Amino acid sequence: MMHTEMVVMATRAKIRKALSSFAHNTLTSSSGYSCSNGGSDRFRGGPFGGFRRSFSASTAAPLESEGVDSRLLGLKDYEEYRRALCGGITHKALLVDAVGTLVVPSQPMAQIYRQIGEKYGVEYSEDEILKRYRIAYEQPWGRSRLRYVNDGRPFWQYIVSSSTGCSDCQYFEELYNYYTTEKAWHICDPDAENVFQSLRNAGVKLAVVSNFDTRLRPLLRALNCGHWFDVVAVSAEVAAEKPNPTIFLKACELLGVKPEDAVHVGDDRRNDIWGARDAGCDAWLWGCDVHSFKEVAQRIGVQV
């Protein structure tokens, strides 16, 4: 018998045992259903201001499904299982969040809003701008089910005016254009280019999956990193924002891989981790599960 078949059969035996124990504990427990974040069932905010009930897809999945949840196995067993399925690597595709994972602002947002806004009469302190920004950003966006439609100008005009108290069109345009340039952003991990090249050389497909408007593509080009990726899935183009699984499914479709063969890395537990898992992908939380792209590559099974 081939080694790969032995690994898969042994791992499936562990899955059966884990599922049996998991099902027994679920039925005898009064804590409720299993959620996609590993906790008890709860109502949580949906991507468009509503509420939805979310359950773990792995709980209802057939036993013979290839979408095995790593939480039912030890990490080492799960990664060995994945490598047996994917020819030595754990995943055939890597999906990467943009803001907060791939790129980060070069200066604090409130500082830029204040600096550029001074000549337009903005008087709020940076602390006040940040406070008002957070309040505005968390409010339901009533004009559309999506915040970022096309270039996102109406949404960002609302955010800027709410944050600073200034509705001057010239101020908004200067600020809006600033965030399309390489001055405003930098690559989070200085080793990213080498790591992504190693992943591609190993046959791993790469995609950016981001809640962003149509400025993302020119921004990635300005940062000279757009060519690192096979696919860029932007919410303004896909018409779906994380944590909606649609954007992850679209990225996988464009890459030509099944969701269960992809892993997503992002810094937001709700948008990135819950969203990707609801789509059937694996997901690693940036800054918690992984801290660098080199670590991501190593977990996939690619040496840099």
N, C-alpha and C positions, 0 to 999 in steps of 0.2 A: 504493500500500500504506500502511496506517495506520502511524503512528509506533510505536504500541505493539507491533504485529506485527513490525515491523522489529527493535525492541529484543529481543523474545523470541527471534526467530530467530537474531539475532547472538549472544545469550547462550548459546543452546543449542549453537551451533557451538563456542563456547569450552568449554562443558561436555563435549562430545564429545572435544575435544582433551585437556582436563584428565583426563577419565576414562581415555582411552587411555593417557596417560602414567602415570597412577596405577596402572592395572591392570598395565602392563608392569613398573613398579618393584616392585609387590607380588609378582608371580610370580617375579621374578628375585632378590628379596631374601630373605635367610635370617633376617630379624628377626621373622617371624611375621605374624599377621593384624593388621589395623587395629582399634584399639579406639575406643570412643566418645569418649575423651578425647584422641584423636590420637596415642597411643603404641602400643607393641606389645602384643599380646595378653597378658593377665595375669589371674590369679584375684584377685578383690577381694570384700570382704565384702558380702553381700546385706543387704537392709533388715531381715531378721529373724534375724540372727546366723549364717546359712548362707553359702555361697559360690556365686557364679554366674559364668559366663564371659560377658563382654559384648563384642559386636562392633558396629562402626559400622553403623547402619541404612542409611546412604547408600551403603556399599560394595556392598550386595546389591540396592539399589533399581534398578528398570528405568530405562533412560536417559531415557525420556519422562516419568518421574515429575516432578511439580511440586515434590517435596520436595528441592530442590537444596541441597547443603551449601555454606555460604559459604567453607569451607576449601578447596574446589576452585577457587574464583574469587578474584579480587581483591575486597576489601570494596566498593569503589566499583561494580564491575560487578554484584556480587550485589545491592546495594541498589537499583541502577537496574532490575535484573530484577524485584525484588520490587515496586517502585513501578509498573512496567508492568502487573503482574498485579493489583495491589490498588487501582488508581485513584489513584495519586499518593502513597500511603503504603506503607511496607514491610510492615506487619502490620495485620490487622484486630482483633487483640486483644492486650492486655498482661496477663500474669499476674505477680503480685508476691508474693514471699515476705514473711512477717510479721516474725518476730523476727530482728533483725540487718539488715533491709533497710527495711521500712516503719516498724517501731517498735524501740526499744532500751531496755534497763533504765535508769532514771534514776540508780540507784546500783548499785555492784558487788554481785553476788549474795551473795558471802561476807560482805560488810559487813552486809547486811540479815539474813542468817541469824544472824550474831553479835549484832547489836543487839537483835533481837526475842527471841533465845534466852537472853540474859543472865539475865532474870528467871525462866527455866525451868531454870537451872543449866548452860547450855552454856558450856564452858570452853575449847574449841578456839580457836586463833587463826584469823584470816581465811585465812592461808596454808594452814593445816591443813584447814580446811573446804573450800577450793577444791580442794586435792589429793584429798581423800576424795570430793568431789562428782564430779570427773572420772573417778575409778576406778569409782564406782558407776554413773555414767551410761553408761560404755562397756561394762558387763557385759550379757550377754544377759538379756532380761527373760523369765523362765520361765513366768509365769502366763498369758501370751497372746502370740500372734504380733505384737500391737500394744502399744506402750507406752501410748498414749493411748486408752483405752476409756471412752466416755461422759465423765464429769468427770475422769477420770485420777487419782482419789484414791489407789488402791492403789499405783500407780507412784510418785507423788510422796511418799507416806508412806515408801516404801522409800528414796527419794533423800534426803529430809530426815533420817531417822534414821541412815542410813549416813554422811551428811556431817557431822552434828553430834554423834552419839552420844546424842541425846535422842529418846525415843519418846513424850513427853508429848502426848496428843491435843489439849489446848488450844493448845500451842505450834504444832502442825501446822496447826490450823484458823486461827489468827491469821496465820500465814505464808501459807497457801494463799489466804485471803481478801484479803490485802494485794496479791497479784499479780493480782487481778481489778480493781483500782482504777486510776484515772488517776495516782495518786501513784507507782506503781511503774514507769510507762512514759512515754515521750514519742515523738512523731513524729520520725523520724531527719532528714528533710529539711524545713526550714521552708517551702519553696516547693511542697511536695507537693500541697496542695489546689488551687492555681492550675494546676499542671501537669495534674493529673488532670481538672480541668474542661475545660481546653483539648483534651485528648485525647478526652474524651466529645463535645465540640462538633464535633470532626473526624470523629466516627463510630467511634472506636476503643472497643471494649468492654473493660471492666476486671474483673479478678478477683483475689482474694487466694487463694493456694495455700499452705497451712501445715500443718506437723506440730504439732498443738496439740490440747488437749482442748476440751470444749464451753464453756469460759470465753471462747473467742476472740470470739464474737459480742458478748456483753455488754461485753467489754473494748473492742472497736472502737467500740461505742456510747458508752462512757464517755469515750473519747478524741475523740468527735465526728467520726469518720472513716468509720464504717460505711456511710454513704450515698454515699460516693465510688465505691463498687464495685457492679457489676451482680450479681456472684456472689461468695460466700465458700465455698471448698472446704476443709473442715477434715478432717484425717485421722481424727479420732475419729468423724466422721459418715460419711465415705466408706469407712471400714474399710480404708484403705491409706495407708501412710506413704511419703513421699519417701525414697529415689529410685524407689520403685515407680511405673512409668509410669501406673498406674491413676488416681491422683489428678489428674494433669495431663489425662488423657483425659476424666475426669469434668468438670473445669472447662471444658474446651472444649465438651463436650456441652451443659452448662448455658448456655454463652454462645451456642451455636448457630454455632460456627466449626469449621473443620477444624484439626487440630493444626499443620499446616504453615503456617497463616495466623496463628499465635500466637507471641509471643516471651515467654519467662519471664525475670524478673530476680530473682536471689537471691545470697546471700553465701557459700553452701556449694558448693564445686565438685562434690562427690559427689552430695549430695541435690538440688541445684538444677540444676546444669549437666548432669551425666550423666543424671539422671532425666528432665529435660525433653527432652533430645535423644533418649533412648530412646523417648519418647512421640511423637516426630516434630516437636516444636516447636523453634524457635530458642531460644537461651539466652545471656544476657549475665551475666557475673559482676560483682556489685556490688562496687565498690572496685577493680576491675581494668579490665574492659571499659567500664564506666560508673561515674560517681562522683556523679551527682545525677539526680533525675527529669527535670530540664530537659534534661539530656544524653540521657536515654532518649527523650524526646519528639522531640528534634531528629533522632536516628537513625531514628526511625519516620517522620519527615517532617512533624512538626507543630511550628509555631512557637508559642512561649509569650510 
